[in-house]
């Protein structure tokens, strides 16, 4: 599992006084970038595109000074893609659950994941029952 802590900013809050839905997507993007940056793939950064994303809002997130945490777990590894499940939460509440499917690319087209990338993704995989 990968964890990424985020601090809310007052500009993240919408007219209803809770975190704007677009900001949740930005939080997931920041967490994914950190997850991928932690793996050194032969010195070259990961090149991926988000092929699909589904966000399920669980409860409003109001402004606060305490950070929230995005947890990400690898749910599936395919030939050129992988799926992450995410949660945005604090110690008491789940604010958002989401899935993101990412596709590795090279020269604008899907490419197979490397052995090194697969090994790294496996370290972040959810345990199977």
SVG drawing of the C-alpha trace seen along z (x, -y; Angstrom):
<svg xmlns="http://www.w3.org/2000/svg" viewBox="-23 -30 42 47">
<polyline fill="none" stroke="black" stroke-width="0.4" points="0.0,0.0 1.1,-3.5 0.2,-6.4 0.3,-10.1 -0.6,-12.9 -2.2,-16.1 -3.0,-19.4 -6.2,-21.2 -6.0,-24.7 -8.8,-27.3 -8.9,-27.6 -9.9,-23.9 -13.2,-24.7 -16.3,-25.4 -19.4,-27.5 -21.0,-24.7 -18.0,-24.9 -16.6,-21.5 -13.8,-20.2 -14.6,-20.7 -15.0,-17.5 -12.3,-18.5 -9.8,-18.8 -10.4,-15.2 -9.3,-14.2 -6.2,-16.4 -5.4,-14.7 -5.5,-11.3 -3.2,-12.6 -0.7,-13.9 -0.8,-10.6 -0.3,-8.6 2.6,-10.8 4.3,-10.2 3.6,-6.4 5.3,-6.3 8.2,-8.6 9.2,-6.2 10.1,-3.6 13.3,-4.2 12.7,-2.6 16.2,-2.6 16.4,-6.3 13.5,-7.2 10.2,-8.5 7.0,-6.5 5.0,-7.6 1.4,-6.7 -2.0,-8.0 -5.2,-7.7 -7.5,-5.5 -10.3,-5.5 -11.2,-6.8 -14.2,-6.3 -14.8,-8.4 -17.4,-7.6 -18.0,-10.5 -18.7,-9.1 -19.1,-12.2 -18.3,-15.9 -14.8,-17.0 -15.0,-20.3 -12.0,-22.6 -9.7,-21.7 -6.1,-22.2 -5.4,-18.4 -4.2,-16.7 -6.0,-13.8 -4.3,-10.7 -4.7,-9.1 -4.0,-5.4 -3.5,-3.6 -3.3,0.2 -2.6,2.0 -5.7,4.0 -4.8,5.4 -1.8,5.7 -2.3,6.3 0.0,6.4 0.3,2.6 -2.1,1.3 -2.7,1.5 -5.6,0.5 -5.3,-1.3 -7.9,-1.6 -7.7,-4.7 -9.2,-6.1 -9.1,-9.6 -9.6,-9.5 -8.5,-10.5 -8.4,-8.4 -12.2,-8.5 -13.8,-9.1 -13.8,-7.9 -14.4,-10.8 -13.8,-9.2 -13.1,-5.8 -11.9,-5.6 -10.3,-3.4 -7.9,-4.5 -6.7,-2.5 -3.4,-3.6 -1.8,-2.6 2.0,-2.7 2.9,-4.4 5.8,-4.9 5.8,-7.2 2.0,-7.8 1.0,-4.1 0.5,-1.5 3.6,0.5 4.1,3.6 5.0,3.0 8.7,3.9 9.6,6.6 11.0,4.0 7.7,2.1 5.7,5.3 7.9,6.2 7.4,2.7 3.6,2.8 3.4,6.2 4.9,4.6 1.8,2.4 -0.7,5.0 -3.6,5.9 -3.2,9.3 -5.4,11.9 -7.6,14.1"/>
</svg>
